[in-house]
């Protein structure tokens, strides 16, 4: 299954082979599992993304990124 990936998003694409490597579930059982859990997975993924972003900012990475970007611009301008 081919999926287009944007550089402007976080995502996790899990196929049956990733979660059920020993093939315990039939395709129908897998589809039922997906139907039941896809919304919850999306919600938890959103919560995790928010948490990661907050940690990234609180660890000082936003300021570091902005400073590096500012310094690169100064170097390019001279």
SEPATI-941713 format. One record per atom (N, C-alpha, C, CB): residue in three letters; x, y, z. Coordinates in steps of 0.001 Angstrom, whole numbers, plus 500000, padded with zeros to 6 digits. Atoms other than C-alpha are relative to their C-alpha. Glycine has a CB too. Layout:
# SEPATI-941713
ALAXYZ ...
This chain:
# SEPATI-941713
UNK500838498829500000 UNK500000500000500000 UNK500887501241500000 UNK499044499994501211 UNK499202498790500156 UNK501515503305498881 UNK499325501177500689 UNK500225500309498516 UNK500542498833499319 UNK501085506440500978 UNK500893501192499724 UNK499871499751501521 UNK499258498775500219 UNK502123509959500118 UNK500337500620501355 UNK499194500989499115 UNK499566499429498724 UNK504086511663502898 UNK500309501471499822 UNK501232499254500551 UNK499735498568499980 UNK504085515366503587 UNK501127500279500979 UNK498728500801500380 UNK498946499597499069 UNK507106517010505184 UNK499448500897501101 UNK501124500720499253 UNK500618499089499050 UNK504658519097507184 UNK499090499263500978 UNK499214501067499262 UNK500854500748499077 UNK503214516354509393 UNK500776498883500685 UNK498793499420499260 UNK499540501218499332 UNK503936513629511888 UNK498970498925499700 UNK500186500211501561 UNK500945501077500253 UNK502395510295511125 UNK500616498673500418 UNK499589499967498512 UNK499557501369499746 UNK502599506638511997 UNK499095499090499192 UNK499962499640501537 UNK500726500893500881 UNK501527504129509387 UNK500324498580500433 UNK500367500244498496 UNK499778501364499525 UNK501110500664510881 UNK499147499036499192 UNK499679499879501509 UNK500714501018500762 UNK500198497787508631 UNK499869498737500849 UNK500730499694498661 UNK500224501261499289 UNK499025494354509728 UNK501323499284500259 UNK499051499088499199 UNK498718500701499850 UNK502506492932509161 UNK500853500599501114 UNK500774500034498687 UNK499239499345498944 UNK503904495492511640 UNK499514499596501391 UNK499917501507499842 UNK500566500304498690 UNK501539494666514506 UNK499699498514500198 UNK498742500796500201 UNK500339501426499931 UNK500754491044513689 UNK500979499196499141 UNK498532499755499532 UNK498996500656500847 UNK504034489620512353 UNK499855498485499908 UNK501361500320500511 UNK500197501449500063 UNK503027486037513173 UNK498669499643499345 UNK500068499397501402 UNK501228500181500789 UNK499769486517511243 UNK498909499243500774 UNK500323499251498708 UNK501030500635499173 UNK497442485514514105 UNK498591500384499572 UNK500204500369501454 UNK501324499522500405 UNK494574487586512701 UNK499770499774498508 UNK499840501490500337 UNK500380500057501419 UNK492757486933509468 UNK499833501436499518 UNK498671499160499780 UNK500223498661500538 UNK492244489894507146 UNK498708500601500541 UNK499963499961498471 UNK501264499509499447 UNK488633490172508365 UNK500159500428501466 UNK498914498917499883 UNK499770499657498595 UNK489748490146512010 UNK500829501281500122 UNK500707498840500725 UNK499180498791500015 UNK492389492775511239 UNK499139501224499678 UNK501149499863498974 UNK500882498887500367 UNK489782494999509562 UNK499080500376501163 UNK499161499634498759 UNK500826499720498827 UNK487553494671512646 UNK500808500721501074 UNK499412498700500564 UNK499110499347499050 UNK490479495592514893 UNK500217501462499615 UNK501345499260500073 UNK499792498630500499 UNK491174498672512737 UNK498747500835500217 UNK500380499988498497 UNK501261499272499861 UNK487510499690512733 UNK499783500439501455 UNK498819499125499523 UNK500221499719498582 UNK487379499529516545 UNK501009501006500544 UNK500071498711500807 UNK498927499242499357 UNK490702501243517271 UNK500532501198499220 UNK501116499096500274 UNK499378498932500785 UNK491423503729514472 UNK499770501390500585 UNK499478499962498590 UNK500247498676499414 UNK489771506717516164 UNK500817500206501267 UNK498510500180500307 UNK499211499905498769 UNK491413506016519521 UNK501481500149499713 UNK499770498780500867 UNK498596499896500386 UNK494779505562517836 UNK500310501414499531 UNK500341498980498897 UNK499805498627500484 UNK494392508918516087 UNK499997500988501165 UNK498902500377498981 UNK500067499107498835 UNK493397510621519347 UNK501264499910500848 UNK498776499664500858 UNK498788500172499200 UNK496337509144521254 UNK501223500528499258 UNK500200498524500360 UNK498899499462500794 UNK498687510034518405 UNK500049501519500074 UNK499873499555498550 UNK500068498547499871 UNK497502513643518590 UNK500510500439501363 UNK498565500495499785 UNK499530499665498647 UNK498041513731522358 UNK501520499856500103 UNK499313499098501049 UNK498567500239499960 UNK501520512284521926 UNK500756501077499228 UNK500323498619499435 UNK499377498941500787 UNK502377514810519209 UNK500045501315500760 UNK499257500188498693 UNK500043498771499194 UNK501281517692521437 UNK501026499921501124 UNK498579500231500582 UNK499035500184498908 UNK503331516285524319 UNK501431500135499485 UNK499804498622500670 UNK498653499908500563 UNK506434515874522122 UNK500357501440499655 UNK500118499120498755 UNK499737498610500364 UNK506111519439520818 UNK500253500844501247 UNK498823500578499195 UNK499806499239498757 UNK505735520874524332 UNK501352499703500632 UNK498883499685500999 UNK498695500379499450 UNK508789518938525528 UNK501121500600499159 UNK500142498460500063 UNK498990499457500905 UNK510784520026522471 UNK500199501488500259 UNK499600499762498533 UNK499918498565499721 UNK509946523664523186 UNK500583500242501389 UNK498608500657499883 UNK499535499764498629 UNK510498523422526957 UNK501468499607500190 UNK499129499224500984 UNK498579500373499938 UNK513897521761526391 UNK500904501051499347 UNK500214498646499321 UNK499214498918500589 UNK514979524945524621 UNK500298499843498527 UNK501268500127500722 UNK499687500245501402 UNK515020523534521110 UNK499466501082499063 UNK499448498670499590 UNK500543498941500854 UNK512809526271519652 UNK500953501196499981 UNK498591500434500493 UNK499064498876499938 UNK515158529010520879 UNK501303499670499273 UNK500292500374501461 UNK498766500418500675 UNK518190527041519668 UNK499820500044498489 UNK500413498581500445 UNK500261500015501433 UNK516629526538516237 UNK499961501422499451 UNK498679499273499700 UNK500125498612500461 UNK515761530234515934 UNK501359500703500010 UNK498997500772500883 UNK498679499382499938 UNK519257531287517016 UNK500896499511498874 UNK500655499715501344 UNK499204500549501104 UNK520945528961514525 UNK499533500598498669 UNK499894498449499964 UNK500542499423501235 UNK518638530225511791 UNK500437501466499857 UNK498449499895499985 UNK499595498596500013 UNK519433533842512743 UNK501483500128499645 UNK499718500656501369 UNK498564499950500278 UNK523195533180512716 UNK500320499612498554 UNK500748499080500957 UNK499789500391501404 UNK523018531404509353 UNK499666501142499059 UNK499151498770499646 UNK500391498867500827 UNK521206534385507892 UNK501057501084500052 UNK498650500556500447 UNK498918498996499870 UNK523884536747509264 UNK501212499612499160 UNK500421500158501480 UNK498853500469500790 UNK526596534607507678 UNK499749500107498498 UNK500328498556500360 UNK500340499906501423 UNK524785534497504347 UNK499990501432499517 UNK498651499367499736 UNK500103498594500371 UNK524293538259504358 UNK501360500679499919 UNK499125500731500987 UNK498677499371500006 UNK528021538941504821 UNK500934499333499045 UNK500599499984501369 
